[in-house]
Amino acid sequence: MSERANASVIPFKVDEETEEGLPAETSAQDIGQNLSRNPGERLHMAEAVRMAEAIVFASAEPVSEKQLVARLPDGINIAAAMADLQQIYARRGVNLVRVGDAWAFRTAGDLAFLMSRDTVQQKRLSRAALEVLAIIAYHQPVTRAEIEDIRGVETSKGTLDTLLETEWVRMRGRRRTPGRPVTYGTTDIFLDHFALEEIRDLPGMEELKGAGLLSGRMPSNFSIPQPPADPDTLTDDEDPLTDIDLEELGLLTPRVTED
């Protein structure tokens, strides 16, 4: 009998670590994607993932994709590299999370209690400040007059100043209406603090009712607006803030001109 007749077929197992170094929980799709890369591509991507890991780890602020593109080798698929890195940290004590268009390492949600003794106790916002913050988050871009119209009461300048100091709220632009009032919106720091990937992840009406934050007897015409998909983009009735605007608002030192 020939050697070929005596040969046996050994099934290929994907539930254990393979010669390519794929973990046991890797899906069939991931295996196909990894095996489709030649050794050079895999090595190039692995090095890019390591570099991205170092950049995000060393940064005190979330790192934007533009910053990653500028610092990683040319031709790297940033989305694929960050997806690989996110998967690596999925079950660890720290997770890679997306904050707007940026990335940051954060303590795993189920381990947050371990950090409670080390966190700095922040000053609680007043009810008025919380109301104004919620209105800005859901209605942005919104002016002070529009905030007051929604709340039904006057909003003090100190309330807006407090929210600006926390860096959860920013001045977006100026409305193209008489008086050119300033418009307000939220920041990436707001998203990061409240663990939101994007502004549209804010809870909707049913979620707010389930959490007891809205009464079950709401007016039939009551609705919660959907925030814009890209809060950084100015609307058609907004103008960007210029240096002159910033000087008027006290956010920029006036330039000294020679006579």
C-alpha positions in Angstrom: 0.0 0.0 0.0 1.3 3.4 -0.9 2.2 6.2 1.5 -0.7 8.3 0.1 -3.2 5.6 1.0 -2.0 5.5 4.6 -2.2 9.3 4.9 -4.9 10.7 7.2 -6.6 14.1 7.1 -6.1 16.3 10.1 -8.8 18.9 10.5 -7.8 22.6 10.9 -8.9 23.9 14.3 -9.8 27.6 14.8 -10.8 27.4 18.4 -7.1 27.3 19.6 -4.2 29.5 18.9 -3.0 29.0 15.4 0.5 29.3 13.9 -0.5 32.9 12.9 -0.9 33.8 16.5 -4.7 34.3 16.3 -6.5 34.1 19.7 -9.1 31.4 20.4 -12.0 33.9 20.4 -11.1 35.3 16.9 -14.1 35.1 14.6 -14.0 33.4 11.2 -14.2 36.7 9.5 -11.2 38.1 11.5 -9.3 34.9 10.6 -10.0 35.4 7.0 -8.9 39.0 7.1 -5.7 38.2 8.9 -4.8 35.2 6.6 -5.5 37.4 3.5 -2.7 39.7 4.5 0.8 38.6 3.5 3.5 38.4 6.2 4.8 41.8 5.2 1.4 43.5 5.5 0.8 41.8 8.9 4.1 42.9 10.2 3.6 46.5 9.0 0.1 46.6 10.5 1.3 45.1 13.8 4.0 47.8 14.1 1.4 50.5 13.3 -0.8 49.2 16.0 2.1 49.3 18.5 2.8 52.9 17.5 -0.8 53.9 17.8 -0.9 52.3 21.3 2.1 54.3 22.4 0.7 57.6 21.1 -2.7 57.2 22.7 -1.2 55.9 26.0 1.2 58.8 26.3 -1.4 61.5 25.5 -3.2 63.3 28.3 -6.1 64.1 25.9 -8.0 61.9 23.4 -6.0 61.6 20.2 -7.8 62.5 17.0 -7.6 60.4 13.8 -6.0 63.4 12.1 -3.2 63.3 14.7 -2.8 59.6 14.1 -2.7 60.0 10.4 0.1 62.6 10.8 2.2 60.4 13.1 1.7 56.9 11.7 3.4 55.6 8.6 1.8 56.5 5.2 -0.7 54.2 3.8 -1.9 52.8 7.2 -5.6 52.1 7.5 -6.3 54.0 10.7 -9.7 52.5 11.2 -8.4 49.0 10.9 -5.4 49.6 13.1 -7.6 51.2 15.9 -10.1 48.3 15.5 -7.3 45.8 16.1 -6.0 47.8 19.1 -9.6 48.1 20.5 -10.0 44.3 20.3 -6.7 43.7 22.0 -7.9 45.8 25.0 -11.5 44.7 25.0 -11.1 42.3 28.0 -8.4 44.2 29.9 -8.5 46.5 32.8 -8.3 49.5 30.5 -10.3 49.8 27.3 -9.7 51.8 24.1 -12.7 53.9 23.6 -13.8 56.3 20.9 -14.5 59.9 21.9 -16.0 61.8 19.0 -13.4 61.5 16.3 -10.6 60.7 18.8 -9.4 57.7 20.8 -8.4 57.3 24.5 -7.7 54.7 27.1 -10.2 54.5 29.9 -10.7 52.2 32.9 -13.0 49.3 32.1 -16.5 50.2 33.2 -16.9 47.2 35.5 -13.7 48.3 37.4 -14.5 51.9 37.8 -15.3 51.3 41.5 -11.6 50.7 42.1 -10.8 54.3 41.2 -13.4 55.9 43.5 -10.9 56.6 46.2 -8.5 58.4 43.9 -10.9 60.5 42.0 -11.1 64.3 42.7 -14.5 65.2 44.0 -15.9 67.8 41.6 -18.2 70.6 42.6 -21.8 69.7 41.9 -23.5 71.8 39.3 -26.6 73.7 40.3 -30.0 72.7 39.0 -30.0 75.7 36.7 -26.6 74.8 35.3 -27.7 71.2 34.7 -30.9 72.5 32.9 -28.8 74.8 30.7 -26.3 72.0 29.9 -29.1 69.7 28.9 -30.7 72.3 26.7 -27.3 73.1 25.0 -26.6 69.3 24.5 -29.9 68.6 22.8 -30.7 71.9 21.1 -27.2 72.9 19.9 -26.5 75.3 18.3 -28.5 77.5 20.7 -28.2 81.1 21.9 -28.7 82.4 25.4 -32.1 83.9 24.4 -33.2 80.5 23.0 -32.1 78.8 26.2 -34.2 81.3 28.3 -37.2 80.8 26.0 -37.0 77.0 26.5 -36.5 77.2 30.3 -39.0 80.0 30.7 -36.7 81.9 33.1 -33.7 84.2 32.7 -30.3 82.6 32.6 -27.6 84.3 34.5 -24.2 84.9 32.9 -22.6 83.1 35.8 -24.3 79.8 34.8 -22.9 79.9 31.3 -19.5 80.9 32.6 -19.5 77.9 34.9 -20.2 75.6 32.0 -17.6 77.2 29.9 -15.0 76.8 32.7 -15.8 73.1 32.9 -15.0 73.0 29.2 -18.2 71.0 28.6 -19.6 73.9 26.7 -18.0 76.1 24.0 -18.9 79.1 21.9 -19.6 77.9 18.4 -20.3 81.0 16.3 -22.7 83.8 15.9 -26.3 83.7 14.7 -27.1 85.6 11.5 -29.8 87.6 13.2 -30.0 91.1 14.6 -27.4 91.5 17.4 -25.5 88.5 16.1 -25.9 86.5 19.4 -23.3 83.8 20.3 -24.3 80.2 19.8 -23.3 77.5 22.2 -22.5 73.8 21.8 -20.9 70.9 23.6 -17.3 69.7 23.5 -15.4 66.4 23.2 -14.6 66.8 26.9 -18.4 66.7 27.5 -18.5 63.4 25.5 -15.6 62.0 27.4 -16.9 62.9 30.8 -20.3 61.3 30.1 -18.8 58.3 28.2 -20.5 59.1 24.9 -18.9 58.2 21.6 -20.9 60.9 19.8 -23.5 63.5 20.7 -26.3 61.4 19.2 -25.7 58.8 21.9 -27.6 61.0 24.4 -30.6 59.2 25.8 -33.8 59.5 24.0 -37.3 60.1 25.4 -38.0 56.5 26.3 -34.7 56.1 28.0 -35.2 59.2 30.0 -38.7 58.0 31.1 -37.3 54.7 32.1 -34.7 56.4 34.2 -37.4 58.4 36.0 -36.1 61.7 34.5 -39.3 62.5 32.6 -42.8 62.3 33.8 -45.0 59.6 32.3 -47.7 62.3 31.7 -45.9 64.4 29.1 -47.9 66.7 26.7 -48.8 65.0 23.5 -46.7 67.5 21.5 -43.6 67.1 23.6 -40.5 65.9 21.8 -36.8 65.7 22.3 -34.7 67.1 19.5 -32.0 65.0 17.9 -28.6 66.7 18.2 -26.7 67.2 14.9 -24.6 64.4 13.6 -21.5 66.6 13.4 -21.7 69.3 16.2 -18.5 70.9 14.9 -20.1 71.9 11.6 -21.7 75.4 11.5 -25.3 75.6 10.4 -26.5 77.8 7.5 -27.6 80.5 9.9 -24.2 80.7 11.8 -21.0 82.6 11.2 -17.7 81.5 12.5 -16.1 83.4 15.4 -13.5 85.8 14.1 -10.6 87.4 16.0 -12.7 90.6 16.3 -15.5 88.5 17.9 -13.1 86.9 20.3 -11.8 90.3 21.3 -15.3 91.6 21.9 -16.1 88.5 24.0 -12.9 89.0 26.1 -11.4 85.7 24.8 -8.6 87.3 22.9 -6.2 90.1 23.9 -6.8 93.1 21.6 -4.0 93.7 19.2 -2.0 96.9 19.6 -1.6 98.8 16.4 1.0 101.5 15.8 -0.3 104.9 14.8 
